Amino acid sequence: MTTSGRAIDCKAFVARLRDEVATSVAALKTRHAVTPGLAVVLVGDDAASSVYVRNKGELAEAVGMHSVTHRLPADTSQEDLAALVRQLNADRSIHGILVQLPLPRGLNADAIIAEIDPNKDVDGLHVVNAGRLSAGLPGLVSCTPAGCMKLLRDEVGDLSGKHAVMVGRSNLMGKPMAQLLLAADCTVTIAHSRTRDLPAVCREADILVVAVGRPEMVKRDWIKPGAVVIDVGINRVPSRDPVKAAQGKTRLVGDVDFADALEAGATVTPVPGGVGLLTVIFLMQNTVKAACMIHGLDESSL
C-alpha cells in the first residue's frame, strides 16, 4: 500500500539545534566570560544509563561546555549522594546538575531531586520548576517535552486552537508536555491507561503525543488523517527475523505503529532516530539557559 504520511527528519532538526547551542556557548564565552558547566551524576553500573551519560558528556564537550561526570558505586548512601548534590549546588563553575535516573534500589530519587538547586535543575523535575511551568513563569522545563514543543512549532507553526492529546501522565513527560501545549493555546486532553475508549480519544487529535511504554500500541484507526504524531516511546522487542529472534536479537520500536501512522496520513516521528535525539540536545540548551539565569543574562541576546 502506498503511504501518504511523512516521517519527520529529527536528525536534521537536531543538527540545527546543535549548531544553535554551540553558537550560544561561544557567545557566552566571548561576550560574558561564562562557560556553561554541566555535571552528570551516575550511581551504579546500569549499562543503558552508562551509554546515556557518556553521550551527554561527549556532546557537552563538543558544543564547548565544561562537562563533569561523577560515577558513584551502586552502594552509595543517600546522604553521600545528597552531599555531592549540595557540593555541586555550591560549585560556581557548574550551571546544570543532572542525576541520572533510575537510581539503584534503596535510594530515594524524589529526595535527591529536591536537593538540587532549582536554577541548576536541567532535568526540570524539581517541584519549584514544575510549579513555575504550571503558573506560566520562566524556569527550566524537562528536556523531552521542551524538545517536542520546539519540534512541533517547527513542523506546525502556530499551534493555537489545535486539539492536542497527550497519552501518558508522567512527571517527566506527560504532565509538563500538557502544560506546554496549553500555554501554546492548544485545547489539551490528557489520556492514560484508565481513559475510556482511548482509540476514540486519540482520533480527535490534531496533535497526538504518546509516552506510555507499550510497543506499537497506537494503530492506524487511532489516528486522525493529517495529524502530527510525536512518538516518545522507546521499546525493545524481538527481531522480525525468526532466527535472530531465537538468538535473542532485538529491535527498537515506539509506542506508535510507525507504518500504520504513515498509512493514516500522519506526520510522525520515527523510532529510533526520533524524539530520543531531542532529549540530549535539549539538556545542553537547558544548561545554556541555566547559565544565563544564574548570571542574569538575556538568553535571547546570544
Residue, then its C-alpha position, 0 to 999 in steps of 0.5 A: m500500500t502506498t503511504s501518504g504520511r511523512a516521517i519527520d527528519c529529527k536528525a536534521f532538526v537536531a543538527r540545527l539545534r546543535d549548531e544553535v547551542a554551540t553558537s550560544v556557548a561561544a557567545l557566552k564565552t566571548r561576550h560574558a566570560v561564562t562557560p556553561g558547566l554541566a555535571v552528570v551524576l551516575v550511581g551504579d553500573d546500569a549499562a543503558s544509563s552508562v551509554y546515556v551519560r557518556n553521550k551527554g558528556e561527549l556532546a557537552e564537550a563538543v558544543g564547548m561546555h565544561s562537562v563533569t561526570h561523577r560515577l558513584p558505586a551502586d552502594t552509595s548512601q543517600e546522604d553521600l549522594a545528597a552531599l555531592v548534590r549540595q557540593l555541586n549546588a555550591d560549585r560556581s563553575i557548574h550551571g546544570i546538575l543532572v542525576q541520572l535516573p533510575l537510581p539503584r534500589g534503596l535510594n530515594a530519587d524524589a529526595i535527591i531531586a529536591e536537593i538540587d538547586p532549582n536554577k541548576d535543575v536541567d532535568g526540570l523535575h524539581v517541584v519549584n520548576a514544575g510549579r513555575l511551568s504550571a503558573g506560566l513563569p520562566g524556569l527550566v522545563s524537562c528536556t523531552p517535552a521542551g524538545c517536542m514543543k520546539l519540534l512541533r512549532d517547527e513542523v506546525g507553526d502556530l499551534s493555537g486552537k489545535h486539539a492536542v492529546m497527550v497519552g501518558r501522565s508522567n512527571l517527566m513527560g506527560k504532565p509538563m508536555a500538557q502544560l506546554l501545549l496549553a500555554a501554546d493555546c492548544t485545547v489539551t486532553i490528557a489520556h492514560s491507561r484508565t481513559r475510556d475508549l482511548p482509540a476514540v480519544c486519540r482520533e480527535a487529535d490534531i496533535l497526538v503525543v504518546a509516552v506510555g511504554r507499550p510497543e506499537m500500541v497506537k494503530r492506524d484507526w487511532i489516528k486522525p488523517g493529517a495529524v502530527v504524531i510525536d512518538v516518545g516511546i522507546n521499546r525493545v522487542p524481538s527481531r522480525d527475523p525468526v532466527k535472530a529472534a531465537q538468538g535473542k536479537t532485538r529491535l527498537v520500536g515506539d509506542v506508535d505503529f510507525a507504518d500504520a501512522l504513515e498509512a493514516g496520513a500522519t506526520v510522525t516521528p520515527v523510532p529510533g532516530g526520533v524524539g530520543l535525539l531531542t532529549v540530549i540536545f535539549l539538556m545542553q540548551n537547558t544548561v545554556k539557559a541555566a547559565c544565563m539565569i544564574h548570571g542574569l543574562d538575556e538568553s535571547s541576546l546570544 
